Amino acid sequence: MTLDITEGHGQPQPAATGGVQGDTPQGQQLAAPARPRLGPEDWRATQEIAARLGETERGPLGQVGRVVGRLGVARARAFLTRTQEIEAAGGLMLPDGSRRRTPGGVFFHLVRADDTLSREDRVSIFPPQFGRNGRKKAPGAAATPATPAPAAAPRPTTSAPSPAWADDDYRRVMAALQHETGRATTVKITVIGRPGAPGPPVEHGQAVAVALTSERVPDLPKGLPEPPAGTRYTIFVARKQWAQVAEALAADAEDAAIIEGYAALDPRVEGIAVYATSVTTKRL
């Protein structure tokens, strides 16, 4: 059974039921569990979560819908929150270290790695015809073998360790980039934390300003220069957006704000200025 996106209504709809080959006795097929049709609230949550993950293709969108349909909106949002935390801390690399996972890849990885999922939930969310990234496998793609092949012997490491970045290295790179600037089409930053100053935030008209400082540097791929610690973020939020968040933070000392927005270097503020487009908390 696959979850399709109906063109006419724009909602995930169940399609034909199919069997899934598993570890059942004598090669019997395990029937894919039924996936209920998403109601309006679940579909809105699916669209919101997929948008926050940057997933617009039918395959990943349908897979997010299956997470919502099988596990519920609250649990799907919890996976989204954890994804945002990982992204804010530097992301999650692929096992071979070649690149970072996409936000959608992190989300599906967290769902797949959840050992509380029943087998029925796992088969429903990750049917065999979909790959790990949520995109449909090409026709004729080889199926995953039931018995994994023996691991290859590790190759000896021959590459020299990456040298540290000195001040002259920065100057050389920046000089070379003076005439090599491209154009960024999308810029987004996610900041997660709690305002530390006692009392109300600074207000000006319809805006609220809060400041957060990041002391922790995440693990980065080899060869990258080490960023400075203690970066200050001055965050500007619409007063209406901040009101609900402030109430939630005041009610729960363990909660934290999740702020998404546009980041810029502004000489009028200390550190990085963040202009919030979306504000919530981990538990809202």
C-alpha positions in Angstrom: 0.0 0.0 0.0 1.4 3.4 -1.0 0.4 6.9 0.1 -0.2 9.1 -2.9 -0.8 12.8 -3.3 -4.1 13.3 -5.1 -3.7 16.0 -7.7 -7.3 17.3 -7.4 -7.4 17.7 -3.6 -3.7 18.1 -2.7 -4.0 15.6 0.2 -2.3 12.3 0.7 -4.7 9.4 -0.2 -4.2 5.7 0.3 -3.7 3.7 -2.9 -3.8 0.0 -3.6 -2.7 -2.4 -0.9 0.4 -4.5 -1.5 2.4 -7.1 0.4 5.8 -6.6 2.0 8.3 -9.5 2.0 9.6 -9.9 5.5 10.9 -12.5 7.9 7.6 -14.4 8.1 7.7 -18.2 8.1 8.3 -19.8 4.7 8.6 -16.5 2.9 5.0 -15.4 3.6 4.3 -11.8 2.9 3.5 -9.3 5.6 0.6 -7.2 4.5 1.2 -3.5 4.8 -0.9 -2.1 7.5 -3.8 0.2 6.5 -3.0 3.9 6.4 -6.0 6.1 7.4 -6.9 9.0 5.2 -5.5 12.2 6.6 -8.1 14.6 8.0 -7.8 18.4 7.5 -5.9 19.0 10.7 -3.4 16.2 10.0 -3.0 17.4 6.4 -2.3 20.9 7.6 0.3 19.6 10.0 1.9 17.5 7.2 2.2 20.6 5.0 3.7 22.7 7.8 6.3 20.0 8.8 7.3 19.4 5.1 7.6 23.1 4.5 9.9 23.5 7.6 12.0 20.6 6.3 12.2 22.1 2.8 10.6 19.1 1.3 8.3 19.8 -1.7 8.4 16.7 -3.8 5.6 14.2 -3.7 7.5 11.3 -2.3 8.9 13.0 0.8 5.6 14.9 1.3 3.7 11.7 1.3 6.2 10.1 3.7 5.8 13.0 6.1 2.0 12.3 5.8 2.6 8.7 6.7 4.5 9.8 9.8 1.7 12.1 10.9 -1.0 9.5 10.0 0.7 6.6 11.9 2.3 8.4 14.8 0.1 11.4 15.3 0.7 15.1 15.0 2.3 15.6 18.4 4.9 12.9 17.8 5.7 14.1 14.3 6.2 17.6 15.6 8.6 16.2 18.3 10.7 14.7 15.5 10.6 18.1 13.7 11.8 19.8 16.9 14.7 17.4 17.3 15.6 17.9 13.7 15.7 21.7 14.2 17.9 21.2 17.2 20.4 19.0 15.3 20.4 21.5 12.4 21.0 24.4 14.8 23.9 22.5 16.3 25.6 21.9 12.9 23.6 19.2 11.3 24.1 15.5 10.9 26.7 14.0 8.5 26.1 11.0 6.3 27.9 7.8 7.5 30.7 8.3 4.9 31.2 11.9 6.0 30.8 13.2 2.4 28.2 15.8 3.3 25.5 16.9 5.7 22.1 15.3 5.6 19.3 17.5 4.4 16.8 18.6 7.1 14.4 16.1 5.6 17.0 13.4 5.7 17.7 14.1 9.4 13.9 14.0 10.1 13.4 10.6 8.4 16.7 9.3 10.0 15.3 10.1 13.4 12.0 8.4 12.7 13.7 5.3 11.3 16.1 5.1 14.3 13.3 5.3 16.8 13.3 1.9 18.5 9.8 2.3 19.8 8.3 2.0 16.4 6.3 -1.1 15.9 7.0 -3.2 12.8 3.6 -2.3 11.4 4.4 1.4 11.8 7.9 1.0 10.3 6.5 -0.9 7.2 3.8 1.7 6.8 6.1 4.7 7.0 9.0 3.2 5.1 7.5 0.8 2.4 10.1 -1.0 0.3 9.4 1.0 -2.8 10.8 4.1 -1.1 14.5 4.8 -0.4 15.9 6.2 2.8 15.6 9.8 1.6 11.8 9.4 1.1 12.1 9.6 -2.7 10.8 6.8 -4.9 13.3 4.3 -6.2 13.9 4.2 -9.9 12.2 1.3 -11.7 14.5 -1.7 -11.8 16.5 -0.6 -8.8 18.1 -3.5 -7.0 16.4 -4.6 -3.9 18.3 -4.6 -0.6 19.6 -8.1 0.0 18.2 -10.0 3.0 21.7 -11.0 4.2 24.2 -8.1 4.2 27.5 -8.6 2.5 30.6 -8.9 4.6 32.2 -5.5 5.4 35.2 -4.7 3.4 38.6 -4.4 5.1 39.3 -0.8 6.1 41.7 1.0 3.9 44.8 2.5 5.4 44.7 6.3 5.8 47.3 7.9 3.7 46.1 11.5 3.6 47.9 14.0 5.8 45.8 15.8 8.5 44.3 19.0 7.4 46.4 22.0 8.4 44.9 24.6 10.8 43.8 27.9 9.4 46.2 30.7 10.2 45.4 34.4 9.8 47.4 34.5 6.5 45.1 31.7 5.2 42.0 33.7 5.9 43.5 36.8 4.2 44.5 34.7 1.1 41.0 33.1 0.8 39.2 36.4 1.3 41.4 38.2 -1.3 40.6 35.4 -3.8 36.9 35.7 -3.1 36.7 39.5 -3.7 35.6 39.0 -7.3 34.1 35.5 -6.9 30.9 36.4 -5.1 27.8 34.5 -6.2 24.1 35.2 -5.3 22.3 33.6 -2.4 18.7 32.9 -3.2 17.6 31.7 0.2 19.1 32.5 3.7 17.6 31.0 6.8 18.9 30.6 10.4 17.4 28.6 13.3 18.2 29.7 16.8 17.2 27.5 19.8 17.5 28.7 23.4 16.1 30.7 26.3 16.5 34.4 27.0 18.7 34.7 30.0 18.1 38.2 31.2 15.5 38.6 34.0 12.5 40.8 33.4 10.6 41.5 30.1 12.5 41.7 26.8 13.1 45.1 25.1 10.1 46.4 23.2 9.9 48.9 20.5 6.5 49.6 18.8 5.3 46.3 17.4 8.7 44.5 17.8 10.4 42.7 20.6 14.2 42.3 20.9 15.9 39.5 22.7 19.6 38.5 22.8 21.1 35.0 22.9 24.7 33.9 23.0 26.0 30.6 21.6 29.0 29.2 23.4 29.0 25.7 22.0 30.7 24.9 18.7 29.3 21.8 17.0 31.4 19.1 15.4 32.3 20.1 11.9 33.6 18.2 8.9 37.4 17.8 8.8 39.3 20.6 7.2 37.0 23.5 8.1 38.3 26.4 10.1 37.2 26.5 13.7 34.5 29.2 14.3 34.8 31.5 17.2 32.8 30.7 20.3 30.6 33.2 22.1 28.6 34.5 19.1 25.9 36.9 20.1 22.5 36.9 18.3 20.2 39.9 18.6 16.8 38.7 17.6 13.9 40.9 16.5 10.5 39.3 16.8 7.0 40.7 16.1 5.3 41.4 19.4 2.3 39.1 18.6 4.5 36.2 17.7 6.5 36.6 20.9 3.5 36.8 23.3 2.6 33.1 23.1 6.2 32.0 23.3 6.9 34.2 26.3 4.0 32.7 28.1 5.1 29.1 27.3 8.7 29.8 28.5 7.5 31.4 31.7 5.3 28.3 32.5 8.1 25.8 31.8 11.7 26.3 32.9 12.8 23.4 30.7 11.2 24.7 27.5 13.2 26.6 24.9 12.3 29.0 22.0 12.8 27.9 18.4 13.3 30.9 16.2 13.6 30.8 12.4 14.4 33.9 10.4 16.8 35.9 8.2 20.3 36.5 9.5 22.4 39.5 8.6 25.5 41.4 9.8 24.2 44.7 11.1 26.8 47.3 12.4 24.0 48.8 14.6 23.9 45.7 16.8 26.5 43.5 18.4 27.1 40.2 16.7 24.5 38.8 14.2 21.1 40.2 13.8 18.2 37.8 13.3 14.9 39.0 11.9 12.4 36.3 13.0 9.8 34.9 10.5 8.6 31.9 12.7 8.7 31.6 16.5 7.6 28.7 18.6 8.9 26.5 21.5 9.9 22.9 21.8 6.7 22.0 23.6 4.1 24.3 21.9 
